[in-house]
């Protein structure tokens, strides 16, 4: 087992990574689940593919809340439904709810845990590659609203994260590719050696090679843990680097209705390529680096532009989505731009009208 600590003082917790950890989930989570009734929240897809295995691994009965799969569940309606179900199940402030699913379930359960009875605990058992390498770690919880992505939420750290890479065997190829976008992101932010590793080993990773998969997950979690420990609430400009591709990507998600037309990881992939090409446009990044990133993403089967993502909206319409971004401050929207692979930085003076022109040029 690999254990990575997220150092946050009295809110510190461990991320444990081990093949087949699901089969011994009961003893692994015993200190948080105690003797109270266990409440497991999941979605329909994970319930079919993995819930019987988890329940067997817990070794005792659990109340299960099964929600519809998909981004649409991360909504006011989904939050209300979940809170009502938790209260009906008799959840107490000392309990730890089990979030068993991908990013949607993790975000939704974490937010519900932050507000039900003014706050209770939760543990994450992420079942998608994206959730294992990114969203299950760091305590960002939220729902989407008509105004935009993740605009209502809270910082609420889990008590523990248990990652079993073997659950990824039931993931379809599209979801795996979407999760890979958040893996390669860590190389593009500040680790060119890891990008080179990704470039060389992505085929093995996507094919489910155990060594490649475990290395990618552990490296990604360690990178995120380091950044979160340095800037938990994204106030020092360090954690903001994790948003590489997200400002563009969230606008693409909004344009496609936060639906399965464009998965979150797919939107991030396209957003990262756009961020690199916009950095070339502004004279910051070598064109060869942006071309290398675009080629890598397309070779993997991820979108790297507006047409790949089936987005036809005007630049002005996409920038209008960006204007609702939660990071907007004093009328300015910070962007994560780059001076090359592994050399990202926070730019606070980006001209949104120029971004709109760039997007219109990209759309052709």
N, C-alpha and C positions, 0 to 999 in steps of 0.2 A: 504493500500500500504506500502511496505517496501522499504526504500531508503537507499542505501549504497554509501558513497562518496569515490571516488578515489582521494586522496590528492596529487596533483602534481603541486602546485603553480598555475601559470596562465593557466595551462593546466588541472586543476582539473575538474571533471565532476561527475555526479551522475548516479547510476544504480538504476532504479525504477522497482520494481517487484510487479505485481498486476494481479490477475485473471481478464480476459476479458479486459485488457488494450488495446488490439488491437481495440476494438469497440469504443474507445474514443481517438484514436491516434492523431487526428487532434488537439484538445485542449492541449493534453499532450505534443505535439512537436511544438506548435505554435511559441515559442520564437526562435526556430532554423529554421523552415521552412518559416516563414515570409509570404510575399504575392507573392513571385516569384513562377514560375511554379515548381512543385514538380517532382523530378526524383526518381523513385523507381527501384532498381535493385534486381532481384530475379532469381530463376532457374525454370525450367519447372515443377518440382514436387511441389514446394511451390506455384507456380502460380496457379496450379490446386486446391490445397488443401486449400490455405489461402488468396490468393491475393484479391478475391472479398470482403472478410471480411475487409482487411486492407483498401482498397479503400473506402469502405463505412464508415469506422471509420475516415478516413482523412477528409471526408466531402467536398472535392472538387477534380476536375480532376487532374490526375497525369500522367506524361509520364512514361511508364514502359519499362524496358529493361529486357527481359527474356532470360537467358542463359541456355545452356545445363546443366543438373544436373550431378554431379560427380566430382571426383578429377581431371580428365583430363582438366576441365575448368580452373583450377588454373595454367595457363601456359602462355608462351609468346603470343601464339595465342589468348587465352582468354583475356589477358590484352590488347592487341592491339585492339581487337574487342570492348571491353568495352570502352576504351579511345575514339575510333572513334565515338561510339554511344553517349557518353557524350558530346563530342564537337559538334556533329550534333544537339544535343538537346539544345545547347546554354548555357551550364553550365558556371556559373561565379564563381570567386574566393570566393565571399561572400556566395555562395549557400552551402547547406548541403544535400548531396546525402543520400538517405535512403537505407541502406544495409539490405535487408529483406530475410534472409535465414540462412543456417547453416554456418559451419566454412569456407567452400570454398568461399561462397559469401562474408562473412565478410572480409576474408583475401584479396580477389581480389578487392573488392570495396574500402577497406581501402588503399590499395597500389595505386589504380588508383587516389583516392582522394589526396594522398600525392604528385602525380606528375603532374596531369592535371592542366594546367595553373600555374605551380609551387606551387600548393597546394591549395586545397579547403577543406571545412568541410564535415563531414559525421556523421550520427547517425546510431546506430546499433539497429535493431529489430531481435534478434536471434530466430530461429525457431526450432533448434534441442537442445537436452539436452546438448550435448557437447559444442555447441556455447554459450548456456545460462550460463553454469558454468565455462567456460574457455576462449574460443578464442575471445569472444566479448569484453572482458575486458583486458586492458593492452597495447593496441596500437601496438602489433606486427602484421605487414601486410607483405605478401610475395606471391610469386608464386614458383612453383616447376620447376626445369630444369632437363635435362637428367643427370646432375652431382649429383643431390640430392634434398632433400626436403627443401623448404623454403630458398633457397640459394640467392635469389634476392628479396629484399624487403626494407622496411623502418619502423622506429618507427613513428607512426602517430596516436595520440590518438583520439577517437571519441569525439564528443561534448556531447553525451548523449547515454545511453543504456536503452532501454525500453524492459522489459522482461514480457511476458504474458505466464505463465505456461500452460494455457489451449490449446495453439497451439500444445503442445506435444501430444494431444489426436489423432492427425492425423499421428503421427510418427509410423513407423512399429517397431516391437519388436526388430529387429536386430539393428536398429539405436539407439533405446533407450538404449539397453545394451551397445553399443559402447560409448554412452555419459556417461553412469554410470562409466566407467573406469576413467574418469576425475573427477568424484565426489569422489570416494574412494581414489584417489590419494592424496587428501588433508589430509586424515587420515593417510595414509602411510608416508607422508613427515614428519609431526611434531605434529600430533594430534591423539594419540591412542584412546582417548575417542570418537572422531568422527568415527574412524574405527570401534569401538565397536558398535556405533549407526548404521552405515551402515550394519554391520554384522547382526544386529537384525531387521532392517527395510527395507532391500533391496527388499524383496518381495512386500511390500506395495508400495515402490517407483516405482518399475517397473510396478506395476498394475495400476498406476496413482492415488493413494490416494492423494487428494489435500494437506493435512497437511504434509505428508511425502515429497511430491514433493517440496513444497514451502520451507520447512526447509532445504532440501538438497541444493536447489539452493541458498538460502540466505546465508547459512553457507559457501558454496564454494566461492561465490562471495566476501564475507567479507574476507575470507582467502586470496584470490588472490589480492584483493584491498590493503590489508596490506602489502603483499610482494612487489607488484608493487610500492607502495608509498615509500618503503624503498630502492628500487633498480630498477628504471625504465628501464635502458638500460643494465641491467645484467652485471654490471661492478664490483659490490661489493661482488659477490658470493652468494647473498641472493636469487635473482630471479632465479638463476640457479637451485635451488632445485625444481622448477616447472617442470624441465626437467626429473624428475624421470621416467624411462622407455622409454624416447624418443630416447636416443642414440641407444639402441637396436632396438626400435620400428621403427625408421626411416630407419634403414638398412633392416628391414623386409619389409617395404613398398616399398623401392627401388627394392628389389628382386622380389616383386610381381607387379612391374610396376606402382606403384601409381594408383591402380585400385580398383574396388569394390570387387576384390578377397579378399582383406584385408582392412577393413575400418581403418581410423586413430585410433579411440578409441580401436579397436581390437588389433592393433599393439602396442599401448601403454600398454594395459593390459598384453600382452605377454612379452613386454619389462620390465614391472615392476616385473613380476615373475622372469624373467631372472636376473634382477639386484639383487633381493633378494637372488636367489640361487648362483649367482656369489659371493655375499658377504659372503655366508656360505663357499664357496670354499676357500676364502682368509682368513678365520678365524675371520671375523668381526661380523657375525650375527648368532644368535642361529638357528639351523636347524629347530626347532619347529616353529619359527616365519615365516620362508620362506615357510614351509609346510602349515601353516595357511593361508598365502596369496594365495598360489597356489590353495588350496582347495576352498577358498572363490570365486576366479575368476571363477574356473571351475563350481562351484555350480550355479553361476549366468548365466553361458553359454558363458563365454568369454574365449578366448584362453589363455593358461598360459605356452606355450612352442612352440618350432619350429614345431612339428608335428601338434599341434592344429591349428597353423596358416598356415598349408600347405606349409611350407618353407623347401626345401630340399638342399639348397645351402650349400657349404662348409663353415667352419668357416673363412677361408681365404677370400672367396668371400664376406662374410658379413662384415668382418673387412675392406675390401677394400671400401665398401660403406661408412663405418664410417669415413674413411680417408678423405672423402669430406665434412665432417660435418663442418658447419660454425663456430663451437666453437673451432675448431682446432687452436692451437697457439704454435709456435716454435716447431712444430712436435709432440706436446702432445695433447691428447684429454681428457678433463676432463670428468669423469663419476660421476653420482650420485649413491653412494653406501649407505649401511645402517648398523647400529649396532643393528637393531631390529625395530619392528613396531613403527613408529613415531620418528625414530632417524636417519634420512638421513643426509648425508654430501657430500661435494664436494671433490672428490679424483682426484688429478692432476697427480698422478704417476702410473697410471694403465698401465701394460705391454700389448700392443695390441696382441702380439704373444700368450700370455697366454689367452686372451679373445678368440682368434681363437681356441685354444685347447679346451677351455671350451665349445664353441659352437659346435665343432665336437663331444664332449662327449654328449652334449644335443641331438644332431641329432641322435646319436646311430649308 
